[in-house]
């Protein structure tokens, strides 16, 4: 298994402080990603209990904690999650935020497409939370399954084109 880095960026039409909170407040994290325990400080624990994921719980340590700028979490089974938060001018509240995820993960190449599909879907769920619509985990498959499958297909096609 080799180490791979996937990069994903998404603009959110809200100020950085609001977006940042969705990554470091356990109640907010649960609204878009997973049931969470977050000790929001460098060296703090970051634990995620995924809904219906065979991966099992993820335990991590926050290795970089720069409020509103950068959050890096080294995990036991989901790689290194390196989130950057860049302010943008404009937006409906006067500013917006680009969130970038650089995910370094040791996995088989065949699993990268599903990893990318997962994070694209997670960012959609974050957008929903930030707009007042947290994920209903009981109806996730019904609500999100089809778009996740589309993301998987797109990522697999992109991976195939890159490998050709």
TAPEHU-V652936 format. One record per pair of residues at least 12 apart in sequence whose C-alpha atoms are under 6 Angstrom apart, sorted by the first residue. I is the first residue (numbers start at 1). J is the second residue. D is the distance in whole Angstrom. If there is no record, write none. Layout:
i=[I	I]
j=[J	J]
d=[D	D]
//
This chain:
i=[1	1	2	3	3	4	4	5	5	6	6	7	7	8	8	9	9	10	10	11	11	12	12	13	13	14	15	15	15	16	17	20	24	26	31	31	32	32	32	32	34	34	34	35	35	36	41	42	42	42	42	43	43	43	44	44	45	45	46	46	47	47	59	59	60	60	60	61	61	69	69	70	70	71	79	79	80	80	81	82	82	83	83	84	84	85	85	86	113	113	113	114	117	117]
j=[107	108	106	105	106	104	105	103	104	102	103	101	102	100	101	99	100	98	99	97	98	96	97	91	96	96	95	96	97	97	68	68	40	38	134	135	125	126	134	135	48	49	50	48	49	48	65	62	63	64	65	61	62	63	61	62	60	61	60	61	59	60	75	76	73	74	75	73	74	84	85	83	84	83	104	105	103	104	103	101	102	100	101	99	100	98	99	98	152	155	156	152	151	152]
d=[6	5	5	5	4	6	5	5	4	6	5	6	5	6	5	6	4	6	5	6	4	6	5	5	4	4	5	5	6	5	6	6	6	6	4	5	5	5	6	6	6	6	5	6	5	5	6	5	5	6	5	6	5	6	6	5	6	5	5	6	4	6	6	6	6	5	4	5	5	6	5	6	5	5	5	4	6	5	5	6	5	5	5	6	5	6	5	5	6	5	5	6	5	5]
//
